[in-house]
Amino acid sequence: MTDAPNYGFDTLQIHAGARPDPATGARQTPIYQTTAYVFRDAEHAAALFNLQEVGYIYSRLTNPTVAVLQERVATLEGGVGAVCCSSGHAAQIMALFPLMAPGKNVVVSTRLYGGSITQFSQTIKRFGWMAKFVDFDDMDAVEAAIDDDTRAVFCESIANPGGYITDIAAAAKLADAAGIPLIVDNTSATPYLCKPIEHGATLVVHSMTKYLTGNGTVTGGVVVDSGKFDWSASDKFPSLSAPEEAYHGLKFHETFGPLAFTFHGIAIGLRDLGMTLNPQAAHYTLMGIETLSLRMERHVQNAEKIAAWLESHDAVAGVTYAGLDSSPYKARKDAFCPKGAGGLFTIKLKAGYDACVKFVDTLELFSHVANLGDTRSLVIHSASTTHRQLTPAQQEAAGAGPDVVRISIGIEDADDLIADLDQALEAASA
């Protein structure tokens, strides 16, 4: 696939990174279920451990099945490299790990998945890091929040749960001016609908558990490196620019250039944090990605039809889908997600909290689960579940108020889904 950039998305999602198995000729990428790899000799082993040669040492660091997945996702996102890990939350920590230090902060969008808000507002404090939450619809506020201790800016391309679209280019401009990376969670959009790197993102993260796998079978995360950031332009990122004692003074950016972040993520991030993706999960994800464009087209088609129907329903106070002409994010959708706004949105019920609970309980085709991006349509009341740990103010800021239900539209027959929604809305309004 040396000329892979010349291929279209539909081709790359099947072929990028994949080659016939050299031992057997197997066409599908095998599951390399092994922990360790035999070295050719002592010199070979020493070169691998000293980062003088690329190869396989131990599956906490590298694995052939995972390597194919890393190359495929990096190719689809337009990055130079990627590091896979055990979950989307792990990917967020992996992305921040080389950038942060005690006393440093990251400027974060208020419009995030509830678990991410908890991770940023609570968990990272244990590392001595801090998050500043800002509404990214107000770029002046984002700019004001960035200070000398800020080491990254973080947002979602299509925000979970509300489906809001972030002005990635504007956020990237502010991050560039401050000399810090922009990290974009592209889980809800996938690279088929949005390519944040093309709009200035430095790093892209995914929960591969969602649309990339597409069937709710395995968890996984990935960090994609654009390769475009100059880690040596300042002294803000010593993990990447300064001598690394564990590798005899090696400087990652000086040695590996555009791949510095990727190599650091493997050689230090996975080595020390250990948030490894298992090869079977990588295999499932690779198979899921093969149909990504087909599924996303159907997700969008269904979501557009169903969101429009819901918007006109008497029991519904509002629908937060950027694919609707009425959405204030329609222009951003056209700019950053021209193929569609995805399959995720929220609805606000006029009858409030109790009606939301009854609505969720009455649905039949929709599965009540804490997940999104499945071929199956999914539903959850965020305020009582995924965003339960947040304050009421945080819930409202995230688009997960008590009268709001999150809906992930699958690839079933849209009319069947509408019929199910209709009966549940009628029951909830009774």
C-alpha positions in Angstrom: 0.0 0.0 0.0 2.9 2.4 -0.7 0.6 4.4 -2.9 -2.3 4.2 -0.5 -3.0 8.0 -0.4 -4.2 7.7 -4.0 -7.0 5.3 -3.1 -10.5 6.4 -2.0 -11.9 6.0 1.5 -13.9 2.9 0.6 -10.7 1.2 -0.6 -8.5 2.3 2.3 -11.0 1.2 5.0 -10.5 -2.4 3.7 -6.8 -2.4 2.5 -4.8 0.2 4.5 -2.2 -1.5 6.6 -3.2 -5.0 5.5 -1.0 -7.4 3.6 -1.1 -11.1 3.1 0.4 -12.9 6.0 4.0 -13.6 5.0 4.0 -17.1 6.6 0.7 -18.5 5.3 -0.6 -16.1 2.7 -3.7 -15.5 4.7 -5.8 -12.7 3.2 -7.5 -11.6 6.4 -5.2 -10.2 9.1 -4.5 -13.0 11.6 -4.9 -12.7 15.3 -1.4 -12.8 16.6 -2.2 -14.2 20.0 1.2 -14.0 21.5 2.9 -12.1 24.3 6.5 -12.2 23.1 8.5 -12.5 19.9 11.8 -14.4 19.3 14.8 -12.2 18.6 17.2 -13.1 15.8 20.1 -12.7 18.2 21.4 -10.6 21.1 22.3 -7.7 18.8 18.8 -7.7 17.3 17.3 -7.6 20.8 19.5 -4.8 22.0 18.7 -2.7 18.9 14.9 -3.1 19.5 15.1 -2.2 23.2 17.3 0.8 22.3 14.8 2.1 19.7 17.4 1.7 17.0 15.3 -0.8 15.1 11.5 -1.1 14.7 10.1 -4.5 15.4 8.2 -6.6 17.9 9.4 -7.1 21.5 6.4 -7.7 23.8 2.7 -7.3 23.1 2.2 -4.7 25.7 4.1 -2.5 23.3 3.6 -3.8 19.8 1.6 -6.6 18.1 1.2 -7.4 14.4 -2.6 -7.4 14.5 -2.7 -4.1 16.4 -0.1 -2.6 14.1 -2.4 -3.2 11.1 -5.2 -1.4 12.9 -2.9 1.5 13.8 -1.9 2.0 10.3 -5.4 1.7 9.0 -6.9 4.3 11.4 -3.9 6.7 10.8 -4.4 6.4 7.1 -8.1 7.1 7.3 -7.6 10.1 9.5 -4.7 11.5 7.4 -2.1 11.1 10.2 1.4 9.8 10.1 1.0 7.3 12.9 -1.3 6.0 15.6 -1.2 4.2 19.0 -4.0 1.9 19.9 -4.9 1.3 23.5 -7.6 -0.4 25.6 -10.4 2.1 25.6 -11.4 5.7 24.6 -10.7 6.9 28.1 -7.3 5.3 27.9 -6.7 7.1 24.6 -7.4 10.5 26.2 -4.9 9.8 29.0 -2.4 8.5 26.4 -2.8 11.7 24.4 -2.2 14.0 27.4 0.5 11.9 29.0 3.5 13.3 27.0 2.2 16.8 27.2 1.2 17.4 30.8 3.1 17.8 34.1 2.0 18.7 37.6 0.6 22.2 37.7 -0.2 22.3 34.0 -3.7 22.5 32.5 -5.7 21.6 29.5 -8.6 23.8 28.1 -11.6 21.5 27.6 -15.0 21.9 25.9 -18.0 21.8 28.2 -19.7 19.7 25.5 -18.2 16.3 26.2 -19.3 12.8 27.0 -20.2 12.7 30.7 -17.4 10.2 31.5 -14.9 12.5 29.8 -16.1 15.4 31.9 -15.5 13.3 35.1 -12.1 12.2 33.8 -11.0 15.8 33.1 -12.6 17.4 36.2 -11.8 14.8 38.8 -9.4 12.0 37.8 -6.6 14.0 36.1 -6.2 16.0 39.4 -4.5 12.9 40.8 -1.7 13.5 38.3 -1.5 17.2 39.4 -3.1 18.3 36.1 -6.1 20.6 35.8 -8.8 21.1 33.3 -10.5 24.5 32.4 -14.0 23.9 31.0 -15.1 26.4 28.4 -18.1 26.6 26.0 -16.4 26.2 22.6 -19.2 28.2 21.0 -17.4 31.2 22.6 -13.9 31.2 21.1 -13.1 34.4 22.9 -13.6 32.5 26.2 -11.4 29.7 24.9 -8.6 32.2 24.1 -9.0 33.8 27.5 -8.7 30.4 29.2 -5.4 29.6 27.6 -2.4 30.7 29.8 1.3 30.0 30.1 0.6 26.6 31.9 -1.9 25.3 29.3 -0.5 22.4 27.4 -3.4 21.4 25.1 -6.9 22.2 23.9 -9.4 19.4 23.8 -12.8 19.1 22.2 -15.1 16.7 20.3 -15.8 17.1 16.6 -19.5 16.0 17.0 -20.2 16.3 20.7 -21.8 13.5 22.7 -24.6 13.6 23.6 -26.1 16.6 21.8 -24.5 16.3 18.4 -23.1 19.8 18.5 -20.5 20.6 15.9 -17.2 22.2 17.0 -15.5 24.9 14.9 -12.3 22.9 14.7 -10.5 25.4 12.5 -11.2 28.2 15.0 -10.0 26.1 17.9 -6.9 25.1 16.0 -6.1 28.7 15.2 -6.1 29.6 18.9 -4.0 26.5 19.8 -1.5 27.3 17.1 -1.2 30.9 18.4 -0.4 29.6 21.8 2.1 27.0 20.6 0.1 24.1 22.0 -1.6 21.1 20.3 -5.4 20.7 19.6 -6.7 17.3 20.5 -10.0 16.3 18.9 -12.2 13.4 19.9 -13.6 12.2 16.6 -15.6 9.2 17.9 -19.0 10.4 17.0 -18.1 11.5 13.5 -15.4 9.0 12.4 -13.0 9.9 9.7 -15.6 9.2 7.1 -17.7 12.3 8.2 -14.9 14.5 9.6 -11.1 14.7 9.3 -10.0 17.0 12.1 -6.4 17.0 11.0 -7.4 18.7 7.7 -8.8 21.5 9.8 -5.8 21.9 12.0 -6.0 19.3 14.8 -2.7 18.0 16.1 -4.0 14.8 17.6 -7.2 12.8 17.1 -8.6 10.3 19.6 -11.3 7.7 19.3 -13.2 5.3 21.4 -13.1 2.6 18.8 -15.7 0.8 20.8 -18.3 2.9 19.0 -18.7 3.5 15.2 -15.3 2.1 14.2 -16.1 -1.4 15.4 -19.8 -0.8 14.9 -21.3 -3.7 16.6 -20.8 -3.3 20.4 -18.4 -6.3 20.7 -15.1 -4.9 22.0 -13.6 -1.9 23.7 -10.7 0.0 22.3 -9.1 3.4 21.8 -6.6 5.1 19.5 -4.5 8.3 19.4 -3.7 9.5 15.9 -0.7 11.8 15.3 -0.9 14.4 12.6 2.9 14.6 12.5 2.6 18.4 11.9 3.4 19.8 15.4 6.9 21.1 16.2 7.5 19.7 19.7 10.9 21.4 19.9 9.6 24.9 19.2 9.5 25.7 22.9 10.4 24.1 26.2 6.8 23.2 26.9 7.0 19.6 26.0 10.3 18.1 27.4 9.0 14.6 27.2 9.3 14.9 23.4 12.0 17.5 23.0 14.5 16.9 25.9 16.8 14.0 26.5 15.0 10.9 27.8 16.9 9.2 30.6 15.3 5.8 30.0 16.8 5.7 26.5 20.3 7.1 27.3 19.4 10.7 26.5 17.5 10.0 23.2 15.4 13.0 22.1 12.2 11.8 20.6 11.5 14.7 18.3 15.1 15.0 17.2 15.3 11.3 16.5 11.9 10.4 15.1 10.7 13.8 13.6 7.1 13.7 12.6 6.6 10.3 14.3 7.9 11.5 17.7 4.6 11.4 19.4 3.7 8.0 18.0 7.0 6.5 19.1 6.8 8.1 22.5 3.2 6.7 22.9 4.5 3.2 22.3 7.9 3.3 23.9 6.9 5.1 27.1 3.1 5.4 27.1 2.3 1.8 26.6 5.4 0.6 28.3 4.6 2.4 31.6 0.8 2.9 31.6 0.2 -0.5 30.1 -3.2 0.3 28.6 -2.7 -2.2 25.8 -5.3 -3.2 23.2 -5.5 -7.0 22.9 -5.1 -8.5 19.4 -8.6 -10.1 19.3 -10.2 -6.7 19.9 -8.0 -5.2 17.2 -9.2 -8.0 14.8 -12.9 -7.2 15.5 -12.2 -3.5 15.0 -10.4 -4.1 11.7 -13.4 -6.1 10.4 -15.8 -3.3 11.6 -13.9 -0.6 9.8 -14.2 -2.5 6.5 -17.8 -1.4 6.3 -17.5 2.0 8.0 -18.5 4.1 5.1 -21.5 2.0 4.3 -22.7 2.1 7.9 -22.1 5.8 8.3 -24.1 6.6 5.2 -27.0 4.6 6.5 -26.7 6.1 10.0 -26.9 9.6 8.5 -29.7 8.7 6.2 -31.8 7.3 9.0 -30.9 10.0 11.5 -31.9 12.8 9.1 -35.3 11.2 8.5 -36.0 10.4 12.1 -34.8 13.7 13.5 -37.0 15.6 11.1 -40.0 13.4 12.2 -39.2 13.9 15.9 -38.9 17.7 15.4 -42.5 17.8 14.4 -43.9 15.6 17.2 -46.2 17.2 19.7 -44.4 15.6 22.7 -41.0 16.8 21.6 -39.7 20.3 22.7 -36.6 20.1 20.6 -34.1 18.0 18.7 -30.3 18.7 18.7 -29.3 17.3 15.3 -27.0 19.4 13.2 -28.3 17.8 10.1 -31.6 19.6 10.5 -32.1 22.9 8.6 -33.3 24.4 11.8 -30.1 23.6 13.7 -27.8 26.5 14.6 -24.9 24.1 13.7 -26.0 23.4 10.2 -23.3 25.7 8.7 -20.6 24.0 10.7 -22.0 20.6 9.6 -21.6 21.7 6.0 -18.0 23.0 6.7 -16.6 20.2 8.9 -18.9 17.2 8.2 -20.1 17.6 4.6 -21.2 14.0 4.4 -23.6 14.3 7.3 -23.9 15.0 11.0 -23.7 11.3 12.1 -26.3 9.2 13.9 -26.3 10.8 17.4 -28.6 13.4 18.8 -30.8 14.3 21.7 -34.4 15.1 22.1 -36.1 17.2 24.8 -39.4 16.0 26.0 -42.0 18.5 27.1 -43.2 16.4 29.9 -39.8 16.4 31.7 -37.8 13.8 33.6 -40.4 11.2 34.4 -41.6 11.2 30.8 -38.0 10.6 29.7 -37.7 7.6 32.0 -41.0 6.1 30.8 -40.1 6.8 27.1 -36.9 4.8 27.5 -38.6 2.0 29.3 -41.3 1.7 26.7 -39.2 1.5 23.5 -38.9 -1.9 22.0 -36.5 -1.8 19.0 -34.2 0.6 20.7 -31.8 -1.0 23.2 -31.4 0.8 26.5 -27.6 0.7 26.9 -24.6 2.9 27.8 -23.1 2.9 24.3 -23.5 4.5 20.9 -22.4 3.9 17.3 -23.9 0.4 17.1 -25.7 -1.0 14.1 -28.6 -1.3 16.5 -30.5 1.8 17.6 -29.7 2.7 21.2 -31.2 5.0 23.8 -30.3 6.3 27.2 -31.4 9.0 29.6 -28.0 10.7 30.2 -28.9 12.7 33.3 -29.7 9.5 35.3 -26.9 7.4 33.8 -23.8 8.6 31.9 -23.9 12.1 33.2 -25.3 11.2 36.7 -22.1 12.2 38.5 -22.2 15.7 37.1 -23.8 18.7 38.8 -27.1 20.0 37.2 -25.1 22.9 35.8 -22.6 20.6 34.2 -25.4 18.4 32.8 -27.1 21.4 31.2 -23.7 22.6 29.8 -23.1 19.2 28.3 -26.6 19.1 26.7 -27.7 16.3 29.1 -30.4 18.0 31.2 -33.1 16.0 33.1 -35.6 16.4 30.3 -33.2 15.1 27.6 -32.8 11.7 26.0 -29.8 10.6 23.9 -30.6 8.6 20.8 -28.1 6.7 18.7 -29.7 5.8 15.4 -28.8 2.5 13.9 -29.0 1.0 10.4 -32.4 -0.7 10.8 -35.5 0.3 8.7 -36.2 3.9 9.5 -39.9 3.5 9.4 -39.8 0.7 11.9 -37.8 2.9 14.2 -40.2 5.8 13.8 -43.1 3.5 14.7 -41.3 2.4 17.8 -40.5 6.0 18.8 -44.1 7.0 18.2 -45.6 4.4 20.5 -43.1 5.2 23.2 -43.8 8.9 23.0 -47.5 8.3 23.2 -47.1 6.2 26.3 -44.7 8.7 27.9 -47.1 11.5 27.3 -50.2 9.7 28.7 
